[in-house]
Amino acid sequence: MRLTKSLHRLRRKKKIRSKVNGSSDRPRLSVFRSNLQITAQIIDDSAGKTLVFASTKELKSKPTMDGAKKLGVALAKKAKEKKIDSVVFDRNAYKYHGRVKALADAAREGGLQF
């Protein structure tokens, strides 16, 4: 059986998620990237709840490098309002490169610790 691009991505995602887990004291920052938008959410896996959510769509910006930077800053600001300062980064089967890296760096500059 030949694996498609999406099946390869799902395998990478499953492998990463087996190692990365969020808790109430250190939740997981998950990133999803598409052609139309970038979304990021901070999730408490032990309770199964999303604590903070932000997307380029709600910021009215495009899913580019600049949009990813704005998203990282906005997400860090929302997390600070909810008194979240430390997270585990889940790149969600994407390379830590480009828009994903820009989002992570901007979130760090906003005050989140990985």
NUSE-520069 format. One record per atom (N, C-alpha, C, CB): residue number from 1; residue in three letters; x, y, z. Coordinates in pm, whole numbers, padded with zeros to 5 digits, always signed. Glycine has a CB too. Example, Ala and Ser with C-alpha at 12.3 -4.5 7.8 and 13.67 -1.06 7.14 Angstrom:
// NUSE-520069
+------+------+--------+--------+--------+
! resi ! resn !     px !     py !     pz !
+------+------+--------+--------+--------+
!    1 !  Ala ! +01319 ! -00569 ! +00780 !
!    1 !  Ala ! +01230 ! -00450 ! +00780 !
!    1 !  Ala ! +01320 ! -00330 ! +00780 !
!    1 !  Ala ! +01131 ! -00447 ! +00905 !
!    2 !  Ser ! +01285 ! -00225 ! +00708 !
!    2 !  Ser ! +01367 ! -00106 ! +00714 !
!    2 !  Ser ! +01290 ! +00003 ! +00787 !
!    2 !  Ser ! +01408 ! -00060 ! +00572 !
+------+------+--------+--------+--------+
// end
This chain:
// NUSE-520069
+------+------+--------+--------+--------+
! resi ! resn !     px !     py !     pz !
+------+------+--------+--------+--------+
!    1 !  Met ! +00083 ! -00117 ! +00000 !
!    1 !  Met ! +00000 ! +00000 ! +00000 !
!    1 !  Met ! +00089 ! +00125 ! +00000 !
!    1 !  Met ! -00095 ! -00001 ! +00121 !
!    2 !  Arg ! +00061 ! +00213 ! -00089 !
!    2 !  Arg ! +00137 ! +00336 ! -00099 !
!    2 !  Arg ! +00073 ! +00443 ! -00010 !
!    2 !  Arg ! +00146 ! +00385 ! -00247 !
!    3 !  Leu ! +00156 ! +00508 ! +00071 !
!    3 !  Leu ! +00104 ! +00609 ! +00163 !
!    3 !  Leu ! +00094 ! +00744 ! +00092 !
!    3 !  Leu ! +00193 ! +00620 ! +00287 !
!    4 !  Thr ! -00016 ! +00811 ! +00116 !
!    4 !  Thr ! -00035 ! +00942 ! +00058 !
!    4 !  Thr ! +00028 ! +01048 ! +00148 !
!    4 !  Thr ! -00185 ! +00970 ! +00036 !
!    5 !  Lys ! +00029 ! +01169 ! +00099 !
!    5 !  Lys ! +00087 ! +01280 ! +00174 !
!    5 !  Lys ! +00013 ! +01301 ! +00306 !
!    5 !  Lys ! +00083 ! +01408 ! +00090 !
!    6 !  Ser ! -00119 ! +01290 ! +00302 !
!    6 !  Ser ! -00197 ! +01311 ! +00424 !
!    6 !  Ser ! -00175 ! +01199 ! +00526 !
!    6 !  Ser ! -00346 ! +01322 ! +00391 !
!    7 !  Leu ! -00156 ! +01077 ! +00479 !
!    7 !  Leu ! -00129 ! +00966 ! +00572 !
!    7 !  Leu ! +00009 ! +00981 ! +00637 !
!    7 !  Leu ! -00137 ! +00831 ! +00498 !
!    8 !  His ! +00106 ! +01028 ! +00562 !
!    8 !  His ! +00238 ! +01056 ! +00621 !
!    8 !  His ! +00226 ! +01162 ! +00730 !
!    8 !  His ! +00338 ! +01102 ! +00512 !
!    9 !  Arg ! +00147 ! +01267 ! +00702 !
!    9 !  Arg ! +00128 ! +01373 ! +00799 !
!    9 !  Arg ! +00061 ! +01320 ! +00925 !
!    9 !  Arg ! +00046 ! +01486 ! +00739 !
!   10 !  Leu ! -00039 ! +01235 ! +00910 !
!   10 !  Leu ! -00108 ! +01179 ! +01026 !
!   10 !  Leu ! -00016 ! +01090 ! +01109 !
!   10 !  Leu ! -00229 ! +01098 ! +00981 !
!   11 !  Arg ! +00074 ! +01017 ! +01044 !
!   11 !  Arg ! +00170 ! +00936 ! +01118 !
!   11 !  Arg ! +00265 ! +01022 ! +01199 !
!   11 !  Arg ! +00250 ! +00848 ! +01023 !
!   12 !  Arg ! +00314 ! +01132 ! +01138 !
!   12 !  Arg ! +00402 ! +01224 ! +01210 !
!   12 !  Arg ! +00328 ! +01286 ! +01329 !
!   12 !  Arg ! +00454 ! +01334 ! +01116 !
!   13 !  Lys ! +00203 ! +01325 ! +01305 !
!   13 !  Lys ! +00122 ! +01386 ! +01411 !
!   13 !  Lys ! +00103 ! +01291 ! +01528 !
!   13 !  Lys ! -00015 ! +01430 ! +01355 !
!   14 !  Lys ! +00074 ! +01166 ! +01497 !
!   14 !  Lys ! +00051 ! +01066 ! +01602 !
!   14 !  Lys ! +00179 ! +01043 ! +01684 !
!   14 !  Lys ! +00003 ! +00934 ! +01541 !
!   15 !  Lys ! +00292 ! +01041 ! +01617 !
!   15 !  Lys ! +00419 ! +01021 ! +01687 !
!   15 !  Lys ! +00451 ! +01138 ! +01779 !
!   15 !  Lys ! +00532 ! +01000 ! +01586 !
!   16 !  Ile ! +00427 ! +01259 ! +01730 !
!   16 !  Ile ! +00453 ! +01379 ! +01811 !
!   16 !  Ile ! +00358 ! +01384 ! +01931 !
!   16 !  Ile ! +00438 ! +01507 ! +01726 !
!   17 !  Arg ! +00229 ! +01355 ! +01909 !
!   17 !  Arg ! +00131 ! +01362 ! +02017 !
!   17 !  Arg ! +00154 ! +01255 ! +02123 !
!   17 !  Arg ! -00008 ! +01347 ! +01961 !
!   18 !  Ser ! +00223 ! +01145 ! +02088 !
!   18 !  Ser ! +00252 ! +01044 ! +02189 !
!   18 !  Ser ! +00357 ! +01094 ! +02287 !
!   18 !  Ser ! +00300 ! +00914 ! +02124 !
!   19 !  Lys ! +00435 ! +01193 ! +02246 !
!   19 !  Lys ! +00541 ! +01247 ! +02332 !
!   19 !  Lys ! +00504 ! +01378 ! +02398 !
!   19 !  Lys ! +00667 ! +01265 ! +02252 !
!   20 !  Val ! +00415 ! +01455 ! +02336 !
!   20 !  Val ! +00378 ! +01587 ! +02387 !
!   20 !  Val ! +00242 ! +01579 ! +02452 !
!   20 !  Val ! +00378 ! +01693 ! +02273 !
!   21 !  Asn ! +00236 ! +01616 ! +02580 !
!   21 !  Asn ! +00110 ! +01611 ! +02653 !
!   21 !  Asn ! +00097 ! +01736 ! +02739 !
!   21 !  Asn ! +00102 ! +01484 ! +02741 !
!   22 !  Gly ! -00021 ! +01794 ! +02742 !
!   22 !  Gly ! -00044 ! +01913 ! +02822 !
!   22 !  Gly ! -00114 ! +01878 ! +02952 !
!   22 !  Gly ! -00126 ! +02014 ! +02744 !
!   23 !  Ser ! -00083 ! +01953 ! +03056 !
!   23 !  Ser ! -00147 ! +01932 ! +03186 !
!   23 !  Ser ! -00205 ! +02065 ! +03233 !
!   23 !  Ser ! -00045 ! +01874 ! +03290 !
!   24 !  Ser ! -00265 ! +02065 ! +03349 !
!   24 !  Ser ! -00326 ! +02188 ! +03398 !
!   24 !  Ser ! -00221 ! +02292 ! +03436 !
!   24 !  Ser ! -00414 ! +02158 ! +03518 !
!   25 !  Asp ! -00104 ! +02249 ! +03484 !
!   25 !  Asp ! +00000 ! +02345 ! +03519 !
!   25 !  Asp ! +00084 ! +02386 ! +03397 !
!   25 !  Asp ! +00089 ! +02288 ! +03626 !
!   26 !  Arg ! +00090 ! +02301 ! +03295 !
!   26 !  Arg ! +00164 ! +02333 ! +03173 !
!   26 !  Arg ! +00086 ! +02282 ! +03051 !
!   26 !  Arg ! +00307 ! +02270 ! +03176 !
!   27 !  Pro ! -00010 ! +02362 ! +03002 !
!   27 !  Pro ! -00094 ! +02316 ! +02890 !
!   27 !  Pro ! -00018 ! +02311 ! +02758 !
!   27 !  Pro ! -00214 ! +02406 ! +02876 !
!   28 !  Arg ! -00085 ! +02254 ! +02658 !
!   28 !  Arg ! -00024 ! +02233 ! +02527 !
!   28 !  Arg ! -00068 ! +02343 ! +02431 !
!   28 !  Arg ! -00062 ! +02093 ! +02471 !
!   29 !  Leu ! +00028 ! +02401 ! +02360 !
!   29 !  Leu ! +00001 ! +02501 ! +02256 !
!   29 !  Leu ! +00003 ! +02429 ! +02122 !
!   29 !  Leu ! +00105 ! +02619 ! +02260 !
!   30 !  Ser ! -00114 ! +02412 ! +02062 !
!   30 !  Ser ! -00126 ! +02339 ! +01936 !
!   30 !  Ser ! -00147 ! +02436 ! +01821 !
!   30 !  Ser ! -00242 ! +02239 ! +01943 !
!   31 !  Val ! -00076 ! +02410 ! +01710 !
!   31 !  Val ! -00082 ! +02497 ! +01593 !
!   31 !  Val ! -00141 ! +02419 ! +01476 !
!   31 !  Val ! +00060 ! +02552 ! +01556 !
!   32 !  Phe ! -00235 ! +02482 ! +01403 !
!   32 !  Phe ! -00287 ! +02425 ! +01279 !
!   32 !  Phe ! -00269 ! +02528 ! +01169 !
!   32 !  Phe ! -00436 ! +02383 ! +01294 !
!   33 !  Arg ! -00219 ! +02482 ! +01057 !
!   33 !  Arg ! -00186 ! +02571 ! +00947 !
!   33 !  Arg ! -00261 ! +02524 ! +00823 !
!   33 !  Arg ! -00032 ! +02574 ! +00921 !
!   34 !  Ser ! -00328 ! +02616 ! +00756 !
!   34 !  Ser ! -00392 ! +02582 ! +00628 !
!   34 !  Ser ! -00363 ! +02693 ! +00529 !
!   34 !  Ser ! -00546 ! +02562 ! +00645 !
!   35 !  Asn ! -00415 ! +02680 ! +00409 !
!   35 !  Asn ! -00393 ! +02783 ! +00308 !
!   35 !  Asn ! -00472 ! +02910 ! +00338 !
!   35 !  Asn ! -00430 ! +02731 ! +00172 !
!   36 !  Leu ! -00582 ! +02898 ! +00412 !
!   36 !  Leu ! -00668 ! +03011 ! +00438 !
!   36 !  Leu ! -00644 ! +03078 ! +00573 !
!   36 !  Leu ! -00810 ! +02968 ! +00430 !
!   37 !  Gln ! -00596 ! +03003 ! +00672 !
!   37 !  Gln ! -00574 ! +03061 ! +00803 !
!   37 !  Gln ! -00477 ! +02977 ! +00886 !
!   37 !  Gln ! -00706 ! +03074 ! +00877 !
!   38 !  Ile ! -00431 ! +03036 ! +00995 !
!   38 !  Ile ! -00350 ! +02967 ! +01094 !
!   38 !  Ile ! -00426 ! +02978 ! +01225 !
!   38 !  Ile ! -00204 ! +03027 ! +01105 !
!   39 !  Thr ! -00443 ! +02867 ! +01294 !
!   39 !  Thr ! -00508 ! +02871 ! +01424 !
!   39 !  Thr ! -00413 ! +02815 ! +01528 !
!   39 !  Thr ! -00641 ! +02791 ! +01422 !
!   40 !  Ala ! -00426 ! +02865 ! +01648 !
!   40 !  Ala ! -00347 ! +02816 ! +01760 !
!   40 !  Ala ! -00438 ! +02813 ! +01882 !
!   40 !  Ala ! -00222 ! +02906 ! +01786 !
!   41 !  Gln ! -00421 ! +02709 ! +01961 !
!   41 !  Gln ! -00501 ! +02698 ! +02082 !
!   41 !  Gln ! -00417 ! +02640 ! +02194 !
!   41 !  Gln ! -00626 ! +02612 ! +02058 !
!   42 !  Ile ! -00449 ! +02680 ! +02314 !
!   42 !  Ile ! -00383 ! +02628 ! +02433 !
!   42 !  Ile ! -00483 ! +02534 ! +02499 !
!   42 !  Ile ! -00336 ! +02743 ! +02530 !
!   43 !  Ile ! -00441 ! +02407 ! +02515 !
!   43 !  Ile ! -00531 ! +02300 ! +02556 !
!   43 !  Ile ! -00483 ! +02235 ! +02685 !
!   43 !  Ile ! -00544 ! +02196 ! +02445 !
!   44 !  Asp ! -00575 ! +02212 ! +02778 !
!   44 !  Asp ! -00548 ! +02133 ! +02897 !
!   44 !  Asp ! -00593 ! +01991 ! +02866 !
!   44 !  Asp ! -00622 ! +02192 ! +03024 !
!   45 !  Asp ! -00498 ! +01900 ! +02840 !
!   45 !  Asp ! -00533 ! +01764 ! +02800 !
!   45 !  Asp ! -00593 ! +01682 ! +02914 !
!   45 !  Asp ! -00411 ! +01694 ! +02747 !
!   46 !  Ser ! -00556 ! +01712 ! +03038 !
!   46 !  Ser ! -00609 ! +01634 ! +03149 !
!   46 !  Ser ! -00759 ! +01660 ! +03167 !
!   46 !  Ser ! -00534 ! +01667 ! +03279 !
!   47 !  Ala ! -00803 ! +01784 ! +03143 !
!   47 !  Ala ! -00946 ! +01816 ! +03152 !
!   47 !  Ala ! -01014 ! +01806 ! +03016 !
!   47 !  Ala ! -00964 ! +01956 ! +03209 !
!   48 !  Gly ! -00936 ! +01805 ! +02908 !
!   48 !  Gly ! -00994 ! +01799 ! +02773 !
!   48 !  Gly ! -01060 ! +01928 ! +02732 !
!   48 !  Gly ! -01094 ! +01686 ! +02766 !
!   49 !  Lys ! -01005 ! +02043 ! +02776 !
!   49 !  Lys ! -01066 ! +02171 ! +02746 !
!   49 !  Lys ! -00968 ! +02265 ! +02678 !
!   49 !  Lys ! -01119 ! +02235 ! +02873 !
!   50 !  Thr ! -01021 ! +02346 ! +02588 !
!   50 !  Thr ! -00943 ! +02452 ! +02525 !
!   50 !  Thr ! -00950 ! +02574 ! +02615 !
!   50 !  Thr ! -00995 ! +02484 ! +02381 !
!   51 !  Leu ! -00833 ! +02623 ! +02656 !
!   51 !  Leu ! -00826 ! +02736 ! +02746 !
!   51 !  Leu ! -00822 ! +02869 ! +02671 !
!   51 !  Leu ! -00705 ! +02724 ! +02836 !
!   52 !  Val ! -00744 ! +02875 ! +02563 !
!   52 !  Val ! -00727 ! +02997 ! +02484 !
!   52 !  Val ! -00726 ! +02958 ! +02337 !
!   52 !  Val ! -00596 ! +03072 ! +02523 !
!   53 !  Phe ! -00792 ! +03040 ! +02253 !
!   53 !  Phe ! -00797 ! +03015 ! +02110 !
!   53 !  Phe ! -00774 ! +03145 ! +02035 !
!   53 !  Phe ! -00931 ! +02951 ! +02068 !
!   54 !  Ala ! -00698 ! +03139 ! +01927 !
!   54 !  Ala ! -00679 ! +03256 ! +01841 !
!   54 !  Ala ! -00654 ! +03208 ! +01698 !
!   54 !  Ala ! -00559 ! +03345 ! +01892 !
!   55 !  Ser ! -00694 ! +03290 ! +01602 !
!   55 !  Ser ! -00671 ! +03257 ! +01462 !
!   55 !  Ser ! -00644 ! +03383 ! +01383 !
!   55 !  Ser ! -00791 ! +03181 ! +01403 !
!   56 !  Thr ! -00582 ! +03366 ! +01267 !
!   56 !  Thr ! -00558 ! +03480 ! +01180 !
!   56 !  Thr ! -00690 ! +03533 ! +01125 !
!   56 !  Thr ! -00463 ! +03443 ! +01065 !
!   57 !  Lys ! -00790 ! +03450 ! +01119 !
!   57 !  Lys ! -00921 ! +03492 ! +01069 !
!   57 !  Lys ! -00984 ! +03595 ! +01162 !
!   57 !  Lys ! -01014 ! +03372 ! +01052 !
!   58 !  Glu ! -00976 ! +03570 ! +01294 !
!   58 !  Glu ! -01034 ! +03666 ! +01388 !
!   58 !  Glu ! -00950 ! +03793 ! +01400 !
!   58 !  Glu ! -01050 ! +03601 ! +01526 !
!   59 !  Leu ! -00820 ! +03783 ! +01366 !
!   59 !  Leu ! -00734 ! +03901 ! +01366 !
!   59 !  Leu ! -00742 ! +03979 ! +01236 !
!   59 !  Leu ! -00590 ! +03860 ! +01392 !
!   60 !  Lys ! -00815 ! +03923 ! +01139 !
!   60 !  Lys ! -00830 ! +03982 ! +01006 !
!   60 !  Lys ! -00695 ! +04002 ! +00937 !
!   60 !  Lys ! -00904 ! +04116 ! +01016 !
!   61 !  Ser ! -00609 ! +03900 ! +00948 !
!   61 !  Ser ! -00480 ! +03904 ! +00879 !
!   61 !  Ser ! -00467 ! +03777 ! +00795 !
!   61 !  Ser ! -00362 ! +03916 ! +00981 !
!   62 !  Lys ! -00372 ! +03779 ! +00705 !
!   62 !  Lys ! -00352 ! +03665 ! +00616 !
!   62 !  Lys ! -00259 ! +03563 ! +00680 !
!   62 !  Lys ! -00294 ! +03712 ! +00481 !
!   63 !  Pro ! -00264 ! +03438 ! +00635 !
!   63 !  Pro ! -00178 ! +03335 ! +00695 !
!   63 !  Pro ! -00035 ! +03340 ! +00642 !
!   63 !  Pro ! -00237 ! +03197 ! +00669 !
!   64 !  Thr ! +00028 ! +03454 ! +00657 !
!   64 !  Thr ! +00165 ! +03474 ! +00612 !
!   64 !  Thr ! +00256 ! +03481 ! +00734 !
!   64 !  Thr ! +00178 ! +03602 ! +00524 !
!   65 !  Met ! +00383 ! +03512 ! +00711 !
!   65 !  Met ! +00477 ! +03526 ! +00822 !
!   65 !  Met ! +00432 ! +03639 ! +00916 !
!   65 !  Met ! +00620 ! +03554 ! +00769 !
!   66 !  Asp ! +00389 ! +03751 ! +00859 !
!   66 !  Asp ! +00343 ! +03862 ! +00942 !
!   66 !  Asp ! +00218 ! +03824 ! +01022 !
!   66 !  Asp ! +00315 ! +03985 ! +00856 !
!   67 !  Gly ! +00128 ! +03753 ! +00957 !
!   67 !  Gly ! +00007 ! +03708 ! +01025 !
!   67 !  Gly ! +00039 ! +03612 ! +01138 !
!   67 !  Gly ! -00087 ! +03641 ! +00927 !
!   68 !  Ala ! +00137 ! +03524 ! +01117 !
!   68 !  Ala ! +00178 ! +03430 ! +01221 !
!   68 !  Ala ! +00239 ! +03503 ! +01340 !
!   68 !  Ala ! +00278 ! +03327 ! +01165 !
!   69 !  Lys ! +00316 ! +03608 ! +01313 !
!   69 !  Lys ! +00374 ! +03687 ! +01423 !
!   69 !  Lys ! +00265 ! +03757 ! +01503 !
!   69 !  Lys ! +00474 ! +03792 ! +01368 !
!   70 !  Lys ! +00167 ! +03816 ! +01433 !
!   70 !  Lys ! +00056 ! +03881 ! +01502 !
!   70 !  Lys ! -00023 ! +03781 ! +01586 !
!   70 !  Lys ! -00037 ! +03950 ! +01401 !
!   71 !  Leu ! -00041 ! +03662 ! +01530 !
!   71 !  Leu ! -00115 ! +03558 ! +01600 !
!   71 !  Leu ! -00042 ! +03515 ! +01727 !
!   71 !  Leu ! -00137 ! +03438 ! +01508 !
!   72 !  Gly ! +00090 ! +03500 ! +01719 !
!   72 !  Gly ! +00168 ! +03461 ! +01836 !
!   72 !  Gly ! +00159 ! +03563 ! +01948 !
!   72 !  Gly ! +00312 ! +03441 ! +01798 !
!   73 !  Val ! +00166 ! +03691 ! +01912 !
!   73 !  Val ! +00156 ! +03798 ! +02012 !
!   73 !  Val ! +00016 ! +03800 ! +02074 !
!   73 !  Val ! +00189 ! +03935 ! +01948 !
!   74 !  Ala ! -00087 ! +03787 ! +01989 !
!   74 !  Ala ! -00225 ! +03789 ! +02038 !
!   74 !  Ala ! -00253 ! +03670 ! +02129 !
!   74 !  Ala ! -00323 ! +03790 ! +01920 !
!   75 !  Leu ! -00201 ! +03554 ! +02092 !
!   75 !  Leu ! -00223 ! +03434 ! +02174 !
!   75 !  Leu ! -00153 ! +03448 ! +02309 !
!   75 !  Leu ! -00171 ! +03308 ! +02100 !
!   76 !  Ala ! -00032 ! +03502 ! +02309 !
!   76 !  Ala ! +00040 ! +03522 ! +02435 !
!   76 !  Ala ! -00034 ! +03621 ! +02524 !
!   76 !  Ala ! +00183 ! +03571 ! +02407 !
!   77 !  Lys ! -00091 ! +03725 ! +02464 !
!   77 !  Lys ! -00166 ! +03824 ! +02541 !
!   77 !  Lys ! -00289 ! +03761 ! +02606 !
!   77 !  Lys ! -00207 ! +03942 ! +02452 !
!   78 !  Lys ! -00363 ! +03681 ! +02528 !
!   78 !  Lys ! -00481 ! +03612 ! +02582 !
!   78 !  Lys ! -00442 ! +03514 ! +02693 !
!   78 !  Lys ! -00556 ! +03539 ! +02470 !
!   79 !  Ala ! -00329 ! +03445 ! +02674 !
!   79 !  Ala ! -00282 ! +03349 ! +02775 !
!   79 !  Ala ! -00244 ! +03420 ! +02904 !
!   79 !  Ala ! -00163 ! +03268 ! +02721 !
!   80 !  Lys ! -00180 ! +03536 ! +02892 !
!   80 !  Lys ! -00143 ! +03613 ! +03011 !
!   80 !  Lys ! -00266 ! +03658 ! +03089 !
!   80 !  Lys ! -00058 ! +03734 ! +02971 !
!   81 !  Glu ! -00374 ! +03692 ! +03016 !
!   81 !  Glu ! -00498 ! +03732 ! +03082 !
!   81 !  Glu ! -00557 ! +03616 ! +03162 !
!   81 !  Glu ! -00600 ! +03781 ! +02978 !
!   82 !  Lys ! -00536 ! +03493 ! +03116 !
!   82 !  Lys ! -00585 ! +03374 ! +03186 !
!   82 !  Lys ! -00482 ! +03317 ! +03283 !
!   82 !  Lys ! -00625 ! +03266 ! +03085 !
!   83 !  Lys ! -00373 ! +03392 ! +03303 !
!   83 !  Lys ! -00264 ! +03355 ! +03396 !
!   83 !  Lys ! -00193 ! +03227 ! +03355 !
!   83 !  Lys ! -00319 ! +03340 ! +03536 !
!   84 !  Ile ! -00170 ! +03210 ! +03225 !
!   84 !  Ile ! -00092 ! +03098 ! +03171 !
!   84 !  Ile ! +00041 ! +03155 ! +03126 !
!   84 !  Ile ! -00167 ! +03024 ! +03052 !
!   85 !  Asp ! +00149 ! +03103 ! +03183 !
!   85 !  Asp ! +00280 ! +03156 ! +03145 !
!   85 !  Asp ! +00374 ! +03051 ! +03088 !
!   85 !  Asp ! +00344 ! +03221 ! +03263 !
!   86 !  Ser ! +00344 ! +02924 ! +03108 !
!   86 !  Ser ! +00431 ! +02817 ! +03059 !
!   86 !  Ser ! +00348 ! +02715 ! +02982 !
!   86 !  Ser ! +00507 ! +02749 ! +03176 !
!   87 !  Val ! +00394 ! +02679 ! +02862 !
!   87 !  Val ! +00321 ! +02584 ! +02777 !
!   87 !  Val ! +00418 ! +02482 ! +02716 !
!   87 !  Val ! +00245 ! +02658 ! +02665 !
!   88 !  Val ! +00361 ! +02375 ! +02661 !
!   88 !  Val ! +00434 ! +02276 ! +02583 !
!   88 !  Val ! +00395 ! +02300 ! +02438 !
!   88 !  Val ! +00402 ! +02128 ! +02629 !
!   89 !  Phe ! +00493 ! +02313 ! +02348 !
!   89 !  Phe ! +00464 ! +02345 ! +02209 !
!   89 !  Phe ! +00439 ! +02219 ! +02127 !
!   89 !  Phe ! +00579 ! +02426 ! +02147 !
!   90 !  Asp ! +00325 ! +02215 ! +02058 !
!   90 !  Asp ! +00288 ! +02104 ! +01971 !
!   90 !  Asp ! +00281 ! +02158 ! +01829 !
!   90 !  Asp ! +00151 ! +02039 ! +02014 !
!   91 !  Arg ! +00382 ! +02124 ! +01748 !
!   91 !  Arg ! +00389 ! +02178 ! +01612 !
!   91 !  Arg ! +00298 ! +02103 ! +01516 !
!   91 !  Arg ! +00531 ! +02172 ! +01561 !
!   92 !  Asn ! +00238 ! +01993 ! +01562 !
!   92 !  Asn ! +00130 ! +01926 ! +01490 !
!   92 !  Asn ! +00173 ! +01873 ! +01352 !
!   92 !  Asn ! +00015 ! +02021 ! +01473 !
!   93 !  Ala ! +00284 ! +01804 ! +01345 !
!   93 !  Ala ! +00337 ! +01738 ! +01224 !
!   93 !  Ala ! +00392 ! +01834 ! +01120 !
!   93 !  Ala ! +00230 ! +01655 ! +01161 !
!   94 !  Tyr ! +00401 ! +01964 ! +01153 !
!   94 !  Tyr ! +00461 ! +02060 ! +01063 !
!   94 !  Tyr ! +00607 ! +02078 ! +01102 !
!   94 !  Tyr ! +00385 ! +02196 ! +01065 !
!   95 !  Lys ! +00691 ! +02111 ! +01005 !
!   95 !  Lys ! +00830 ! +02142 ! +01036 !
!   95 !  Lys ! +00836 ! +02268 ! +01120 !
!   95 !  Lys ! +00913 ! +02158 ! +00907 !
!   96 !  Tyr ! +00931 ! +02272 ! +01212 !
!   96 !  Tyr ! +00952 ! +02393 ! +01292 !
!   96 !  Tyr ! +01030 ! +02491 ! +01206 !
!   96 !  Tyr ! +01028 ! +02362 ! +01428 !
!   97 !  His ! +00955 ! +02558 ! +01118 !
!   97 !  His ! +01016 ! +02637 ! +01012 !
!   97 !  His ! +00911 ! +02733 ! +00960 !
!   97 !  His ! +01072 ! +02546 ! +00898 !
!   98 !  Gly ! +00951 ! +02847 ! +00914 !
!   98 !  Gly ! +00858 ! +02939 ! +00849 !
!   98 !  Gly ! +00752 ! +02995 ! +00942 !
!   98 !  Gly ! +00792 ! +02871 ! +00736 !
!   99 !  Arg ! +00625 ! +02976 ! +00905 !
!   99 !  Arg ! +00514 ! +03035 ! +00978 !
!   99 !  Arg ! +00500 ! +02977 ! +01119 !
!   99 !  Arg ! +00385 ! +03014 ! +00902 !
!  100 !  Val ! +00528 ! +02847 ! +01134 !
!  100 !  Val ! +00518 ! +02784 ! +01265 !
!  100 !  Val ! +00625 ! +02840 ! +01359 !
!  100 !  Val ! +00532 ! +02629 ! +01253 !
!  101 !  Lys ! +00746 ! +02856 ! +01308 !
!  101 !  Lys ! +00854 ! +02913 ! +01388 !
!  101 !  Lys ! +00826 ! +03059 ! +01421 !
!  101 !  Lys ! +00988 ! +02899 ! +01315 !
!  102 !  Ala ! +00773 ! +03135 ! +01326 !
!  102 !  Ala ! +00741 ! +03275 ! +01350 !
!  102 !  Ala ! +00637 ! +03289 ! +01460 !
!  102 !  Ala ! +00691 ! +03342 ! +01221 !
!  103 !  Leu ! +00536 ! +03203 ! +01459 !
!  103 !  Leu ! +00433 ! +03205 ! +01562 !
!  103 !  Leu ! +00494 ! +03173 ! +01698 !
!  103 !  Leu ! +00321 ! +03104 ! +01529 !
!  104 !  Ala ! +00579 ! +03072 ! +01704 !
!  104 !  Ala ! +00641 ! +03033 ! +01831 !
!  104 !  Ala ! +00731 ! +03143 ! +01885 !
!  104 !  Ala ! +00721 ! +02904 ! +01812 !
!  105 !  Asp ! +00811 ! +03204 ! +01800 !
!  105 !  Asp ! +00900 ! +03312 ! +01843 !
!  105 !  Asp ! +00821 ! +03433 ! +01894 !
!  105 !  Asp ! +00993 ! +03354 ! +01728 !
!  106 !  Ala ! +00712 ! +03466 ! +01825 !
!  106 !  Ala ! +00630 ! +03579 ! +01868 !
!  106 !  Ala ! +00560 ! +03549 ! +02000 !
!  106 !  Ala ! +00526 ! +03612 ! +01761 !
!  107 !  Ala ! +00519 ! +03424 ! +02021 !
!  107 !  Ala ! +00457 ! +03388 ! +02148 !
!  107 !  Ala ! +00559 ! +03397 ! +02262 !
!  107 !  Ala ! +00397 ! +03245 ! +02141 !
!  108 !  Arg ! +00683 ! +03358 ! +02233 !
!  108 !  Arg ! +00789 ! +03372 ! +02334 !
!  108 !  Arg ! +00813 ! +03518 ! +02368 !
!  108 !  Arg ! +00920 ! +03307 ! +02285 !
!  109 !  Glu ! +00817 ! +03603 ! +02265 !
!  109 !  Glu ! +00836 ! +03746 ! +02288 !
!  109 !  Glu ! +00719 ! +03805 ! +02365 !
!  109 !  Glu ! +00855 ! +03820 ! +02155 !
!  110 !  Gly ! +00600 ! +03749 ! +02348 !
!  110 !  Gly ! +00482 ! +03794 ! +02420 !
!  110 !  Gly ! +00481 ! +03752 ! +02566 !
!  110 !  Gly ! +00359 ! +03744 ! +02353 !
!  111 !  Gly ! +00572 ! +03661 ! +02604 !
!  111 !  Gly ! +00582 ! +03624 ! +02745 !
!  111 !  Gly ! +00557 ! +03478 ! +02777 !
!  111 !  Gly ! +00487 ! +03703 ! +02822 !
!  112 !  Leu ! +00523 ! +03396 ! +02678 !
!  112 !  Leu ! +00504 ! +03253 ! +02705 !
!  112 !  Leu ! +00639 ! +03182 ! +02712 !
!  112 !  Leu ! +00413 ! +03188 ! +02596 !
!  113 !  Gln ! +00649 ! +03085 ! +02799 !
!  113 !  Gln ! +00771 ! +03005 ! +02810 !
!  113 !  Gln ! +00744 ! +02865 ! +02757 !
!  113 !  Gln ! +00821 ! +02999 ! +02956 !
!  114 !  Phe ! +00833 ! +02815 ! +02674 !
!  114 !  Phe ! +00819 ! +02680 ! +02618 !
!  114 !  Phe ! +00918 ! +02590 ! +02688 !
!  114 !  Phe ! +00841 ! +02677 ! +02462 !
+------+------+--------+--------+--------+
// end
